[in-house]
Amino acid sequence: MMKKSKIVVSVGLALTIIFYVAVFMLPAEAEAKTEIVAIEGISYSVNSSLSDNLKSLIGKKVYVTLDSGKTFTGFVKEVGDHLMHLEKLEGKDYFDALLRIEDISAIETRFREIQR
C-alpha cells in the first residue's frame, strides 16, 4: 500500500508541474514572439483640417464621436467639404451614415497591430 500511495503522489506532482508550465510559462513565451507594428498609410496631421485627416483615412475603419456624444463606427467611404460618408456601420447590418463634419468632435482609428 505504501508504494502505491508514493506513486500516486509522484504522478500528482508531475501533473501539477506540467499544468503550471502549460498555463503560466507557454503564454509568456508566445507573447515574447509577438511584435507591435505600425499600420502603413495611416496617420494624423495636426496641421491639417479634420476634413483632410478624414480624407487620408478613406477605406479605413474609424470611430467617429459627434458633439452630442454619439459614436459611429464604420469605414470612411467619401469625404466632401461639409459631409462624410461612413459605410458598413458596426452593429447595423446594411446601414451607412452621412455625417456633418462640423458636428464631429473626435475620430479614432487603429494605428498599430500585432505581428506574429
C-alpha positions as CSV (number, residue, x, y, z in Angstrom):
1,M,0.0,0.0,0.0
2,M,2.8,2.4,0.9
3,K,4.4,2.1,-2.6
4,K,1.1,2.7,-4.3
5,S,0.5,6.0,-2.4
6,K,4.0,7.2,-3.3
7,I,3.3,6.5,-7.0
8,V,0.0,8.5,-6.8
9,V,1.8,11.4,-5.1
10,S,4.6,11.4,-7.7
11,V,2.1,11.3,-10.6
12,G,0.1,14.1,-9.0
13,L,3.2,16.2,-8.5
14,A,4.2,15.6,-12.1
15,L,0.8,16.6,-13.4
16,T,0.9,19.7,-11.3
17,I,4.2,20.7,-12.7
18,I,3.0,20.1,-16.3
19,F,-0.1,22.1,-15.6
20,Y,1.9,25.0,-14.2
21,V,4.2,25.1,-17.3
22,A,1.3,24.9,-19.7
23,V,-0.7,27.6,-18.1
24,F,1.9,30.1,-16.9
25,M,5.0,29.6,-19.0
26,L,3.8,28.9,-22.5
27,P,1.6,32.0,-22.9
28,A,4.5,34.2,-21.8
29,E,6.8,32.6,-24.4
30,A,4.2,33.1,-27.1
31,E,3.8,36.8,-26.1
32,A,7.5,37.4,-26.3
33,K,7.4,36.3,-30.0
34,T,4.8,38.9,-31.0
35,E,5.6,42.4,-32.1
36,I,3.5,45.6,-32.4
37,V,4.0,47.3,-35.7
38,A,2.6,50.4,-37.3
39,I,-0.1,50.1,-40.0
40,E,1.1,51.6,-43.2
41,G,-0.8,54.5,-44.7
42,I,-2.5,55.7,-41.5
43,S,-1.5,58.9,-39.8
44,Y,-3.0,62.1,-38.4
45,S,-1.7,65.6,-39.2
46,V,-2.4,68.2,-36.5
47,N,-1.5,70.9,-39.0
48,S,-4.4,69.8,-41.4
49,S,-8.1,70.2,-41.1
50,L,-10.4,67.5,-39.8
51,S,-11.7,67.1,-43.3
52,D,-8.1,66.5,-44.7
53,N,-7.4,64.0,-41.9
54,L,-10.6,62.1,-42.8
55,K,-9.7,62.1,-46.5
56,S,-6.4,60.3,-45.6
57,L,-8.5,57.6,-43.8
58,I,-10.7,56.7,-46.8
59,G,-11.2,52.9,-46.8
60,K,-10.1,52.6,-43.2
61,K,-12.2,51.7,-40.1
62,V,-12.8,54.7,-37.8
63,Y,-14.7,55.6,-34.7
64,V,-16.4,59.0,-35.1
65,T,-17.7,60.8,-32.0
66,L,-20.1,63.6,-32.5
67,D,-20.6,66.7,-30.4
68,S,-23.7,65.0,-29.0
69,G,-21.6,62.2,-27.6
70,K,-23.0,59.6,-30.0
71,T,-20.3,57.4,-31.6
72,F,-20.4,55.8,-35.1
73,T,-18.1,53.0,-36.2
74,G,-17.6,52.2,-39.8
75,F,-15.4,52.6,-42.9
76,V,-14.8,56.1,-44.4
77,K,-16.1,55.9,-48.0
78,E,-16.0,59.5,-49.1
79,V,-15.3,63.0,-47.6
80,G,-16.7,66.2,-49.0
81,D,-16.5,69.8,-48.0
82,H,-19.1,69.5,-45.3
83,L,-20.2,65.8,-45.1
84,M,-18.6,62.4,-44.8
85,H,-20.0,59.1,-45.9
86,L,-19.4,56.3,-43.3
87,E,-20.3,52.9,-44.6
88,K,-20.7,49.4,-43.1
89,L,-21.8,50.7,-39.7
90,E,-20.8,48.4,-36.9
91,G,-23.8,46.8,-35.2
92,K,-26.2,47.8,-38.0
93,D,-26.1,45.5,-41.0
94,Y,-26.6,47.1,-44.3
95,F,-26.5,50.7,-42.9
96,D,-24.4,53.7,-43.8
97,A,-24.3,57.2,-42.3
98,L,-23.9,60.7,-43.7
99,L,-22.3,62.9,-41.0
100,R,-21.7,66.6,-40.9
101,I,-18.0,67.2,-40.4
102,E,-18.8,70.3,-38.3
103,D,-20.6,68.0,-35.8
104,I,-17.6,65.7,-35.3
105,S,-15.7,66.2,-32.1
106,A,-13.2,63.3,-32.4
107,I,-12.1,60.5,-34.6
108,E,-10.3,57.3,-33.6
109,T,-8.6,54.7,-35.7
110,R,-6.2,51.8,-35.3
111,F,-2.6,52.8,-35.9
112,R,-0.8,49.6,-34.7
113,E,-1.4,45.8,-34.9
114,I,0.2,42.7,-33.5
115,Q,2.5,40.9,-35.9
116,R,3.3,37.3,-35.0
